[in-house]
Amino acid sequence: MTYASTAYESLKALQGSEIGVSNWIQIDQKMIDAFAAVTLDDQFIHTDPERAKVETSFGGTIAHGFLILSLASRFAFDCFSDHPGQVMGMNYGFDKVRFLAPVASGSRVRGRFFASAVVRKSDTQILQTSSLVVEVEKAEKPALVADWLTMTFFKS
């Protein structure tokens, strides 16, 4: 049996169950401003606390949706462990991403992962789909939900 076969069987058994919950991450104005600088998205709802407080219903600035989505990798480091024989894992894309609620500056977020699907692509590759829910501390509605595809590579 190959490393990928063993991992495939383990992942298949997890389908439909929760994989893990990440640590909380603080989303502060400094992080939002740095993301705005890198992405060239300096819309006032993200970067001007006074204007956002006066001109929006958010009460201040909010994080970029793509900033929250970009934390998926950090959340995954907290929740996923390597399988025996694993060489690396790669982001393969998203089948669905929905931004459901704003994340105010000063909020904390975390990722919750569920095993959705697993496909053995070859003797050295497994494609896994995980449902990601990004929760905002003390909020009823999640910030986003996504179906995230990752490819895992194994030694032959």
N, C-alpha and C positions, 0 to 999 in steps of 0.2 A: 504494500500500500504506500502511495506517495504522501509527502507532506500535505499537498493540496487536498488529497482525498480525505485525510484525517481531519483537516480543518473544515472541509466541506460538511462532513458528517456532524461535527460539533456545531457549526453555524446553522445547519438545517434543523437541528434539535431546538434551537433557540427561537425559531420563527414564531412571531406573535407575542413574544415576551419582551420585557424591559431589559435592555442591556446595561444601562447605568445612568447615573445622574452626575453631572460635573460639579465642580466647585463653583461658588458664586464669583462673578467678576464685576467690579465696580466700573460703571460707565460715567466718567467725569468729563468736565468741559475740556480739560487738557487733551484727553483721548479723542474727543469729538473734533477739536480743532486740528489735531495732528492728522486725523483721517481726512478732513476737509482739504488740508494742504496737499496731501498725497494724491487725492482723487480730483483735485481742482473743483470740488463741489462746495462752494462757500455760501450757499443759500442761507439767508438770515435766520431761518428757523433752526439752523444748526449752530451758527457761529455768532449770533448777536443776541445775548441773553436779555438785554433791555427791550429791544424791538420785539423779540419773540414773546416776551411777557405781555406787552401792550397790544400787539397786533394778531395774536393767535389765541386759541382756546387751550393751549398746552400749558400755560403758566410759566413758560421759559423755553429754553432750547430743548431739542430732542435729537437723539442720535440718528445718523443716517441708517436706513434699513440695511444697506450693504455693509455697514460697519458691524451691525449685529450678526448678519449672515457670515461675515468673514471670521467671526469668532468660533465658527463650527469646528475648525481644526483644533483650536485650543480645548474646546469642550471634549472633542474626541480623544485627545491625549489623556484626559482624566477618566474616560470610560472604557476604552478599548485596550486590550493587551495583545501583544504579538503571539502568534501561534508558532509552535515548533517548526523550524525550517523556513520561517517567513524572512524574506529578503527586504521587502518594503511594501508600503501601501501608497496608493495615489488617488487623488481626487479624480473621479471619472465624470462628474457632472450632477445635475439635478433634474429630476423629472417634474417636480412641482415645488414652487416656493410661493408662500403667501405671507405678506406683512399684515398682521392682524391688529396690532396696537402699537402706538408710539412708545419709545423708551426715553423718558425724561432724563436730562443730565442729572447725575447724582444717584441714579437707580442702580440696582444690582440685577444681573441676569445670570442664568445658568441653562445648560442644555440637558435635555432628557432624551435618551435614544431608545428606540424600539426596533427589534429585528423584523424586517418586512419580507425580504426575499434574498435568496442566494442562488447563484448560477455558477456551475463549474465550467469555465471557459476552455481550460486545457489542463494538462498535467501539472502546470506551474502557475495557473491564474484562477482566481475566484472573484466574481463580481458580486458585491453585496449591496443591497438596498436597505438603508436604515431610515426610519421616520425620526425626524428631529423636531422637538418642540422646545422653543426657547421661552423660558418662563421669566417673568419679571417679578421680583420679590414684592410681596403684598399686593399683587394685582390678580384680578380674577381671570383676565384674558391673556393668553400668551402673546409675546411680541411677534413671533413668526412660527410657522410650521413648514417643513420641507421634507421631500423625499430625496435623500442624498445617496448617490451611487459612488462606491469606492472599489478600486481594483487592488487586490492583494496578490503579490508575486512571491513565489516559493522557490527554494532550491529544487533542482530536478533530481 
